[in-house]
Amino acid sequence: MPNNRRNFFKQLAGIGSLLLLGKKKKAHAAYSGRSPDQLGVLVDTTLCVGCRSCEKACNRINEDLPHKPSETFRDDSVFEQRRRMEWDAYTVVNRYKNQGDEGRSLYAKFQCMHCVYPACESACIVGAFTREPNGAVIYDAWKCIGCRYCMAACPFQVPAYEYGNALTPQVRKCTFCFEKRLSEGKIPACVEACPMQVMSFGKRNDLIRKAKKKIKESSDRYLPHIYGEREVGGTAWLYLSGVAFEDIDFPKLGYGPVPGYTEPIQHAIFKWFLPPLGLYTMLGGIMWFLNKKKKNRKQLENK
Amino acid sequence: MVFEQKKEKPETVRKQIKMSSHQRAAPVEKKFFTPGMKILTAVMVTGLGFGLYRMIFGLASVTNLNNQYALGLWIGADVATGVALAAGGFTTGALVYIFNREHFHAILRPALLTALLGYTFVGIGLEFDLGKWYNIWHPAIPFMWQGNSVLFEVGMCVMVYLNVLYIEFMPVVCERFIGRVNLPGMLSCLNNPVDILLRFLDHILGKIMFIFIIAGVVLSCLHQSSLGTLMVIAPYKLHPLYWSLLSPAFFLSSAIGVGLPMVIFESMLACRAFGRKPEMRVLTPLARIIPFLIGVYIFLKIGDMIFRGTYVYLFESSVPAIMFWIEFGFLTVVPFFMFMSSDIRRSPRGLFIAATMYIIGIFLNRSTVFFIAFKPVYAEKAYIPAMGEFALTIGLIAAIIFVYRVFVTILPVLPAQEENS
């Protein structure tokens, strides 16, 4: 008897792990090659001097953000703390200490990474986030119910919320200038504004090739790592750096898309509605059987 | 003539149900505004005051939420814990109707009422947390359906299940008001139509109730587990002790486990409030089932910990590790052994303590997953809920108790007290 039971559990475990493996394989298959022609931006952080022209250009192009006077973008005191994107700023530049060369500070520009497999898009309860074929991840404020699950889901902690707005709060994040510039064939405002040509805009695949070439040609300048090439399944915005990415506040992430964890579970539970229907049938069967048994017993007792 | 026929049938059906159950239910005849109820009302009004303030001045005015911690106490407690603690409805439903344990019939109605109020207040609590609360209906609109979203599934299941709960509760309303509909003033002309409607509902529901009871169990299993899938999307933020692909199984099994302790807790509190003796005759055998249910949860949780090797985090000095010892070690495993002991099961005090411990354990577990063991990428300081957040959460709990009392005073929910009257 114990032997039997052990065997049973072994078999059960075997079936379980097979199921899990099968799911994992499927998940990877589903996540390969999503619009290879998509656009992207390559940011060479080694060139950035922290002038914040990109921040200013972003503020000017997005007229729904509160207009900030030009002086605010020349104020260097903001570098004293680590800033993050806020409801009124879709991009920020931060300054970092350079361990190798004390005289030259490092700068990094942050904004939405525009994931190839966006967690926000997968998480959103009403589909307020959509990823356009060109790679831009955009937000529809009209659909949004304000649950902020996208903010918990985003592996880069990008979306910001208008907590101070009582009636029509929105989730705020970089739009990749999707409506204002890309649709008119122009390049994003921040890319155009940069005086140091830190950013290059183009097809993501071309940018990866370009980055690899840069790394190969000046291996003393760059780490052999294109941040965003494979992180969480890839992002439209790609980064090059001379120091470890964790030192300039980029989170260390795996290569699997984040929705790759939840969506297989979700879809397995609802595969053609079979699991819920199966459970329903099973419970109905138990109910019917036990009722019948009880009726029979009562009849016997009556006899 | 047709009317006469309708009049006959539900009466007999209900009689049968009454005969089969061991004890009849009846409205509670007690003074409503006792001193305790006055305090409760004050707590409720204070909480709702904070809620109103948030509605007028926005989330920032009351909560400590920020761009790092977007989900806080109101999601962890009001929604996630609320849903878990309302599991008593479907577990007792399954026990009595599906697994045919008629012995527990007496606790069915209170359990159902607790679930119904619990889910209703999950909805109300959620409204305070949603930025655009007036868009809460959006997930129900087909062109906004988002099948990849775990939250969508949770939302849909909760919405449908709430309706199922109201349907399941309908017979109680019918029992109270059939033949006794007496609407005030102008509405009195509707007395007859309402009565006919109630009789019709009673008649129909008596025949098809099993459909809803099974549906309630299936819907509950779906959304209880999916609540656990929610944070699986944040593998880089949730502490490894709490991030697991088995999280949906943890949430489901622990919710099934907390259903019956919640029924015990609530039944004993109600008995105390109404000066009755706790119904140990029903509660003791009910508690015997609990170790099997909590056992499944403990087995899964420990198995997963060994399989993934996360036991290495158990002895690190971090908040999630401490929380794990408290909510799992102390408030789940200890009550498990308490429910195993037949002495404790027979002692009202012991049973109450065990149930309360596990309930607090579930609350801490959900809060840990949603914001305590959750570390956003750029968080500089931990999120500690603001006073207003606590006030609203406690106010909503007070409101549930308040409405519960209103319901049991009007409707036949609690077992009738024959010897006392």
Interface residues (C-beta under 8 A of the other chain):
Chain A: L20 R82 R84 M85 E86 A119 E121 S122 A123 C124 I125 V126 G127 K143 C144 I145 G146 C147 R148 Y149 M151 A152 A153 P155 F156 Q157 P159 A160 Y161 E162 Y163 G164 N165 A166 L167 T168 P169 Q170 D249 P251 L253 G254 V258 P259 Y261 T262 E263 I265 Q266 H267 I269 F270 P276 L279 Y280 L283 G284 I286 M287 L290 N291 K294
Chain B: M55 I56 F57 G58 L59 A60 S61 T63 L65 N66 N67 Q68 A70 L71 A94 Y97 I98 F99 N100 D129 L130 G131 K132 W133 N135 I136 H138 P139 M144 W145 Q146 G147 N148 S149 V150 L151 F152 E153 G155 F210 I214 A215 V217 V218 C221 L222 S225 S226 T229 L230 M231 V232 I233 A234 P235 Y236 K237 L245 P248 F374 P376 V377 Y378 E380
